[in-house]
Amino acid sequence: MTDGAAAGRETEFLRQLTEVVRAESSDGARLVADIADNPICRISVDAAIPCVVLVWGRYATSAQLRFVHECALDLLRRNALHKILGNDSALELIPTDEQAWLREDWLPRALSQGLKAAASKCPNGFFGKQSVANVMSRAPRGIAMRSFENLDEARAWLQTVPI
């Protein structure tokens, strides 16, 4: 598949996800309306590192989780970034199917778009911690991934990773 065809497929996937997330709930509609300010996950760029930042606010449905990650991938691509910083404190759980999607679909695409490293503050809850550990333990080669008890430690580590 050519780069143009792959980009077109990803654009169509994001368009479809947007409609599903918007229709799911009022919180989903807020996520679609403003990725930087909503109750599910705030997505932004931190120019100081530089990286894409994901701050989870509450449980996300499968469509919302995928939407957030597709938006993060778009920000990585548009800003020529290579790192992600996540505050996963409020991430309660990543369903098994979504863990597989992250490992087998999203992470390989992110790697091909230049993702080199991801650091996060680990979730507060047991099931969230297990979910994140499961995704990270099977990440594709070429992406350095670590989870920390403290967000400042995650940020400091991420700044040391060469791109």
Backbone torsions as a table, in degrees:
resi	resn	phi	psi	omega
1	MET	NA	133.6	179.9
2	THR	-72.9	162.5	178.2
3	ASP	-59.8	-39.5	179.1
4	GLY	-64.1	-42.0	178.9
5	ALA	-66.9	-40.7	178.5
6	ALA	-64.5	-43.0	178.6
7	ALA	-63.3	-39.3	178.0
8	GLY	-64.6	-40.3	177.4
9	ARG	-64.1	-43.0	178.9
10	GLU	-66.2	-38.4	177.4
11	THR	-62.8	-43.7	179.1
12	GLU	-65.8	-40.6	177.7
13	PHE	-61.2	-44.6	179.2
14	LEU	-65.2	-38.5	177.9
15	ARG	-61.8	-45.5	179.2
16	GLN	-65.1	-43.2	177.7
17	LEU	-60.9	-41.3	179.6
18	THR	-56.1	-45.3	-179.7
19	GLU	-65.9	-41.0	178.9
20	VAL	-64.3	-48.2	-178.0
21	VAL	-63.8	-42.5	179.3
22	ARG	-59.7	-39.6	-176.0
23	ALA	-81.1	-19.7	-175.5
24	GLU	-63.2	-46.1	-173.0
25	SER	-165.9	169.7	176.7
26	SER	-67.0	-35.2	176.3
27	ASP	-66.1	-38.4	175.4
28	GLY	-62.8	-41.0	177.7
29	ALA	-63.0	-37.0	177.3
30	ARG	-68.0	-37.8	177.1
31	LEU	-60.7	-47.2	-179.3
32	VAL	-65.2	-38.8	-177.4
33	ALA	-69.7	-33.4	-175.9
34	ASP	-153.0	98.1	-177.5
35	ILE	-68.2	-17.7	-178.8
36	ALA	-89.4	-16.7	-176.2
37	ASP	-145.9	94.4	-179.9
38	ASN	-160.3	165.4	-175.5
39	PRO	-80.2	-11.3	-174.5
40	ILE	-89.0	-58.5	179.9
41	CYS	-158.1	121.9	176.8
42	ARG	-89.0	129.7	-176.7
43	ILE	-119.1	128.7	-179.0
44	SER	-150.7	-179.0	175.9
45	VAL	-117.1	132.3	175.0
46	ASP	-105.9	106.0	-176.8
47	ALA	-70.3	-20.6	-177.7
48	ALA	-69.1	-29.5	-176.6
49	ILE	-83.6	-48.7	-16.4
50	PRO	-83.3	149.6	-178.1
51	CYS	-165.9	168.7	168.9
52	VAL	-88.7	137.8	-178.9
53	VAL	-116.3	130.9	175.5
54	LEU	-117.6	123.4	177.4
55	VAL	-119.6	104.3	-178.7
56	TRP	-74.2	134.5	-179.4
57	GLY	-106.6	-26.7	-179.2
58	ARG	-168.1	179.7	178.6
59	TYR	-55.9	141.0	177.4
60	ALA	-117.4	138.1	172.6
61	THR	-66.7	170.0	178.2
62	SER	-57.8	-45.7	-179.8
63	ALA	-64.0	-40.1	179.9
64	GLN	-66.2	-42.5	178.4
65	LEU	-60.9	-44.1	178.9
66	ARG	-66.7	-40.7	178.0
67	PHE	-59.1	-47.4	179.2
68	VAL	-57.2	-46.5	-178.0
69	HIS	-69.1	-35.0	175.6
70	GLU	-66.8	-38.5	176.3
71	CYS	-64.7	-41.1	177.9
72	ALA	-62.3	-42.2	178.2
73	LEU	-62.5	-41.1	178.0
74	ASP	-62.1	-42.7	177.5
75	LEU	-65.0	-40.2	175.9
76	LEU	-56.9	-48.8	-176.9
77	ARG	-65.7	-50.6	-175.3
78	ARG	-66.4	-29.0	-177.5
79	ASN	-104.5	6.3	-179.0
80	ALA	50.8	47.5	179.8
81	LEU	-98.3	160.4	-175.2
82	HIS	-130.4	6.3	-175.1
83	LYS	-138.6	152.9	174.9
84	ILE	-130.3	136.6	173.7
85	LEU	-117.8	126.6	-179.2
86	GLY	-120.8	136.8	168.0
87	ASN	-103.3	98.1	-175.0
88	ASP	-95.1	13.8	-176.6
89	SER	-47.8	-46.5	-174.5
90	ALA	-91.5	3.5	-179.8
91	LEU	-75.5	106.8	-174.0
92	GLU	-76.0	-37.1	-173.0
93	LEU	-170.1	144.9	167.7
94	ILE	-114.0	113.4	-179.4
95	PRO	-55.2	151.1	-176.2
96	THR	-53.0	-43.6	179.0
97	ASP	-61.9	-37.0	-179.7
98	GLU	-74.9	-31.9	173.6
99	GLN	-61.1	-44.8	179.1
100	ALA	-63.4	-42.7	178.9
101	TRP	-60.5	-44.0	179.3
102	LEU	-61.1	-46.3	-177.5
103	ARG	-69.4	-44.4	-169.1
104	GLU	-94.6	-21.1	-177.0
105	ASP	-117.7	-60.9	-171.2
106	TRP	-69.3	-50.0	-177.6
107	LEU	-60.4	-43.0	175.6
108	PRO	-60.9	-37.8	176.9
109	ARG	-67.9	-39.5	178.1
110	ALA	-64.2	-41.1	176.6
111	LEU	-59.5	-44.3	-179.9
112	SER	-66.8	-21.6	177.2
113	GLN	-90.7	-0.5	174.5
114	GLY	110.4	3.4	178.0
115	LEU	-62.7	126.7	-179.1
116	LYS	-113.9	-28.3	-174.9
117	ALA	-153.7	148.1	175.1
118	ALA	-141.3	133.1	177.5
119	ALA	-130.6	147.5	-180.0
120	SER	-147.3	157.5	168.1
121	LYS	-85.4	123.1	-173.2
122	CYS	-65.4	152.7	178.7
123	PRO	-60.2	154.1	178.9
124	ASN	-72.9	-35.5	-174.7
125	GLY	-91.0	157.0	-178.5
126	PHE	-57.9	-49.5	-175.6
127	PHE	-68.5	-33.6	174.2
128	GLY	-64.4	-44.7	178.9
129	LYS	-60.3	-44.4	179.8
130	GLN	-63.4	-41.3	-179.8
131	SER	-61.5	-49.1	-179.0
132	VAL	-64.5	-43.1	179.3
133	ALA	-61.0	-39.4	179.8
134	ASN	-64.9	-42.3	178.2
135	VAL	-65.9	-47.7	-176.5
136	MET	-65.1	-35.8	-176.1
137	SER	-68.8	-18.3	-178.9
138	ARG	-120.1	25.0	178.9
139	ALA	-68.7	150.6	179.0
140	PRO	-64.6	150.5	175.1
141	ARG	-60.5	142.8	179.5
142	GLY	107.5	-11.9	176.2
143	ILE	-118.8	116.4	175.7
144	ALA	-81.1	127.2	-178.3
145	MET	-134.1	133.5	177.3
146	ARG	-144.7	148.9	176.4
147	SER	-118.4	140.6	-174.8
148	PHE	-127.8	157.2	175.7
149	GLU	-76.4	-17.6	-174.3
150	ASN	-130.7	133.2	-179.2
151	LEU	-64.6	-36.3	178.7
152	ASP	-63.3	-36.8	176.6
153	GLU	-65.8	-41.1	178.3
154	ALA	-62.0	-45.0	179.2
155	ARG	-61.8	-45.8	-178.8
156	ALA	-62.3	-44.6	178.6
157	TRP	-61.3	-46.1	-177.8
158	LEU	-59.6	-35.9	178.8
159	GLN	-68.0	-21.2	-180.0
160	THR	-87.6	-13.4	-177.0
161	VAL	-77.7	120.7	179.0
162	PRO	-71.9	150.0	178.1
163	ILE	-106.8	NA	NA
